[in-house]
């Protein structure tokens, strides 16, 4: 897999990624993920995939909700992030795959559930590319399978949105630079956050990527949203 600049960013900040996230979100990133994982756990099935899993925070929350007959898989494009995840005792035995979200190394109809946690904005290299990523996710989901995505969003209120952007610019890059010495990576993260889609337009992107039953739950006045969607059932199943 050819290495791109974003992989380099995440590779460079992997060891301090979690502590910086906790500081810049005032510790709220954990309950947001836990809520998304709890919502994801309503999906039955044998195989779950946590894509763009990073250092494994979402995977840990999924494990807390997983059933005895379900196997969790993890995938990320950064070897360094996966290496940090592998150091967690609970994740040592989990199947980890180095994978690009735009070209997943899994067969069609492989998973009952796919989750993404605070990584979708990094796939937002233009609407066409973002739709391509979610078409690929749709491909590896089984018919009737579920997607759960938790990500920063754009509040509907212009005033709240302006405050959110001011906070992001004032907090993320300075904090990241102070703790990691890497200003460029956190400039990238700040820009990806303030330029990401609002929840309504992201709904449209999921619909255009083949998903159905698309809905979202806003949090923190709309600065964060949990989206859920389903892959369309095979119509032939109704005839069996």
C-alpha positions as CSV (number, residue, x, y, z in Angstrom):
1,X,0.0,0.0,0.0
2,X,1.5,3.3,-1.1
3,X,2.1,5.6,1.8
4,X,0.4,9.1,1.6
5,X,1.1,12.3,3.6
6,X,-1.9,11.7,5.9
7,X,-0.4,8.4,6.9
8,X,2.8,10.2,7.7
9,X,0.9,12.7,9.9
10,X,-0.8,9.9,11.9
11,X,2.4,7.9,12.1
12,X,4.2,10.8,13.7
13,X,1.5,11.5,16.4
14,X,0.5,7.9,17.1
15,X,2.0,7.6,20.6
16,X,0.4,10.8,21.9
17,X,-2.8,10.7,19.8
18,X,-5.1,9.6,22.6
19,X,-3.9,12.1,25.2
20,X,-4.2,15.0,22.8
21,X,-7.7,13.9,21.8
22,X,-8.7,13.8,25.4
23,X,-7.4,17.3,26.2
24,X,-8.8,19.0,23.1
25,X,-12.3,17.5,23.6
26,X,-12.2,18.1,27.4
27,X,-12.6,14.3,27.8
28,X,-15.8,14.1,25.9
29,X,-14.5,12.0,23.1
30,X,-14.8,8.9,25.3
31,X,-18.5,9.2,26.1
32,X,-19.2,10.1,22.5
33,X,-17.6,6.9,21.3
34,X,-19.2,4.8,24.1
35,X,-22.6,6.1,23.0
36,X,-21.8,5.2,19.3
37,X,-20.6,1.8,20.4
38,X,-23.7,1.2,22.4
39,X,-25.8,2.1,19.4
40,X,-23.8,-0.1,17.1
41,X,-24.2,-3.1,19.5
42,X,-27.9,-3.3,18.6
43,X,-26.8,-4.9,15.4
44,X,-26.6,-8.7,15.6
45,X,-24.1,-10.7,13.6
46,X,-21.0,-12.8,13.5
47,X,-18.5,-10.2,12.1
48,X,-17.9,-6.6,13.1
49,X,-15.3,-4.2,11.5
50,X,-13.9,-1.1,13.1
51,X,-12.4,0.8,10.2
52,X,-9.9,3.6,10.5
53,X,-9.6,2.2,14.0
54,X,-6.5,4.2,14.9
55,X,-5.1,3.3,18.3
56,X,-8.2,1.2,19.1
57,X,-10.4,3.4,21.3
58,X,-13.6,2.6,19.5
59,X,-12.6,-1.1,19.2
60,X,-12.3,-1.2,23.0
61,X,-15.8,0.2,23.4
62,X,-17.1,-2.3,20.9
63,X,-15.6,-5.1,22.8
64,X,-17.4,-4.0,25.9
65,X,-20.7,-4.5,24.0
66,X,-19.9,-7.5,21.8
67,X,-21.7,-10.8,22.1
68,X,-20.0,-14.2,22.6
69,X,-20.7,-15.3,19.0
70,X,-19.3,-12.1,17.3
71,X,-15.8,-11.5,16.1
72,X,-14.3,-8.0,15.9
73,X,-11.9,-7.0,13.2
74,X,-9.8,-3.8,13.1
75,X,-8.4,-1.9,10.1
76,X,-6.4,1.2,9.6
77,X,-4.0,2.7,7.1
78,X,-1.3,3.6,9.6
79,X,1.0,0.9,10.8
80,X,2.1,3.1,13.7
81,X,-1.5,3.5,15.0
82,X,-2.1,-0.2,14.7
83,X,1.1,-0.9,16.6
84,X,-0.1,1.3,19.5
85,X,-3.5,-0.5,19.4
86,X,-1.7,-3.9,19.6
87,X,-0.1,-2.9,22.9
88,X,-3.5,-2.9,24.6
89,X,-4.0,-6.2,26.4
90,X,-7.7,-6.4,25.3
91,X,-6.8,-6.0,21.6
92,X,-3.8,-8.3,21.4
93,X,-5.8,-11.1,19.9
94,X,-8.0,-9.0,17.6
95,X,-7.4,-9.4,13.9
96,X,-5.7,-6.1,12.7
97,X,-5.4,-5.3,9.0
98,X,-3.4,-2.5,7.4
99,X,-5.9,-1.2,4.9
100,X,-6.9,1.8,2.9
101,X,-10.6,2.8,3.3
102,X,-10.8,3.5,-0.4
103,X,-9.7,-0.1,-1.3
104,X,-10.6,-2.5,1.5
105,X,-9.0,-6.0,1.3
106,X,-12.3,-7.7,2.2
107,X,-14.8,-9.7,0.1
108,X,-18.2,-8.4,-0.7
109,X,-20.9,-8.9,2.0
110,X,-18.3,-9.7,4.7
111,X,-19.5,-7.8,7.8
112,X,-22.7,-7.3,9.8
113,X,-21.5,-4.0,11.2
114,X,-18.9,-1.4,10.3
115,X,-18.0,1.5,12.6
116,X,-15.9,4.6,12.1
117,X,-14.9,6.9,14.9
118,X,-13.5,10.4,14.3
119,X,-11.8,9.5,11.0
120,X,-14.4,10.3,8.3
121,X,-13.2,13.9,7.9
122,X,-9.8,12.5,6.9
123,X,-11.5,10.7,4.0
124,X,-13.1,14.0,2.9
125,X,-10.9,14.7,-0.1
126,X,-13.8,16.1,-2.0
127,X,-17.4,14.8,-2.1
128,X,-16.6,12.3,-4.9
129,X,-13.8,10.7,-2.9
130,X,-15.9,10.6,0.3
131,X,-18.7,8.9,-1.6
132,X,-16.2,6.4,-3.0
133,X,-15.0,5.5,0.5
134,X,-18.6,4.8,1.7
135,X,-19.4,2.9,-1.5
136,X,-16.5,0.7,-0.5
137,X,-17.8,0.3,3.0
138,X,-21.2,-0.5,1.6
139,X,-19.6,-3.2,-0.5
140,X,-18.1,-5.1,2.4
141,X,-21.3,-4.9,4.5
142,X,-23.8,-7.8,4.3
143,X,-27.3,-6.9,3.0
144,X,-29.1,-5.4,6.0
145,X,-25.8,-4.7,7.7
146,X,-25.3,-1.5,9.7
147,X,-22.9,1.4,9.5
148,X,-22.3,3.6,12.6
149,X,-20.2,6.7,12.2
150,X,-19.3,9.2,15.0
151,X,-17.7,12.4,13.8
152,X,-17.4,16.1,14.3
153,X,-20.0,18.1,12.4
154,X,-21.1,21.6,11.7
155,X,-23.7,23.0,14.1
156,X,-26.9,24.4,12.4
157,X,-26.6,27.6,14.4
158,X,-24.2,30.1,12.8
159,X,-23.3,31.5,16.2
160,X,-22.5,28.0,17.6
161,X,-20.7,27.1,14.5
162,X,-18.5,30.2,14.7
163,X,-17.7,29.4,18.4
164,X,-16.8,25.8,17.5
165,X,-14.4,27.0,14.8
166,X,-12.8,29.5,17.1
167,X,-12.3,26.8,19.7
168,X,-10.9,24.4,17.2
169,X,-8.4,26.9,15.8
170,X,-7.4,28.1,19.3
171,X,-7.1,24.7,21.0
172,X,-6.2,21.9,18.6
173,X,-3.0,23.1,16.9
174,X,-1.5,24.7,20.0
175,X,-2.2,21.7,22.2
176,X,-1.0,19.2,19.6
177,X,2.2,21.2,19.0
178,X,2.8,21.6,22.7
179,X,2.5,17.8,23.4
180,X,4.0,16.4,20.2
181,X,6.1,19.1,18.6
182,X,4.2,18.5,15.4
183,X,2.3,21.7,14.2
184,X,1.7,20.6,10.6
185,X,-0.3,17.5,11.6
186,X,-2.6,19.4,13.9
187,X,-3.1,22.2,11.4
188,X,-4.3,19.4,9.1
189,X,-6.6,18.1,11.8
190,X,-8.0,21.5,12.6
191,X,-8.7,22.2,8.9
192,X,-10.3,18.8,8.4
193,X,-12.6,19.5,11.3
194,X,-13.8,23.0,10.4
195,X,-14.3,22.0,6.7
196,X,-16.1,18.8,7.2
197,X,-19.8,18.4,6.1
198,X,-22.7,19.2,8.3
199,X,-24.9,16.3,9.4
200,X,-27.6,16.9,6.8
201,X,-25.2,17.0,3.8
202,X,-23.5,13.9,5.2
203,X,-26.8,12.2,5.3
204,X,-27.1,12.9,1.5
205,X,-23.6,11.5,0.9
206,X,-24.5,8.2,2.7
207,X,-27.7,8.0,0.6
208,X,-25.7,8.6,-2.6
209,X,-23.3,5.8,-1.5
210,X,-26.1,3.3,-1.4
211,X,-27.2,3.4,2.2
212,X,-30.8,3.4,3.4
213,X,-32.5,4.3,6.7
214,X,-29.9,7.1,7.2
215,X,-30.3,9.1,10.4
216,X,-28.2,11.0,12.8
217,X,-28.2,12.1,16.4
218,X,-26.5,15.5,17.2
219,X,-24.4,16.0,20.3
220,X,-22.8,19.1,21.8
221,X,-25.2,21.5,20.0
222,X,-24.5,19.8,16.7
223,X,-20.7,19.9,16.8
224,X,-20.6,16.1,16.9
225,X,-23.0,13.6,15.3
226,X,-23.6,9.9,15.3
227,X,-24.8,8.7,11.9
228,X,-26.3,5.3,11.4
229,X,-27.4,3.7,8.1
230,X,-28.1,0.3,6.7
231,X,-27.2,-1.6,3.5
232,X,-30.2,-2.4,1.4
233,X,-31.5,-5.9,1.8
234,X,-31.2,-8.2,-1.1
235,X,-34.7,-8.2,-2.7
236,X,-34.2,-11.9,-3.6
237,X,-34.2,-12.7,0.1
238,X,-37.9,-11.8,0.3
239,X,-38.7,-14.5,-2.3
240,X,-37.0,-17.3,-0.5
